[in-house]
């Protein structure tokens, strides 16, 4: 199973794309779908106040925060 290793952010700092441990690049929406299908480990899908889906690290992973990952 793959893990998110890098992120790409918008000008406002929101994550818009991710890069997986196998080198695959995908949009945030694609990553949400892959996570729901059990293809990406270490993250879960959450819902924001507007009803949109987003990813965040599973609890208990203090050294793995998506916002702190290197950008590509």
Secondary structure, 3 states (H helix, E strand, C coil): CEEEEEEEECCCCCEEEEEECCCCEEEHHHHHHHHHCCCEECEEEEECCCCCEEEEECCCCCCCCHHHCEEC
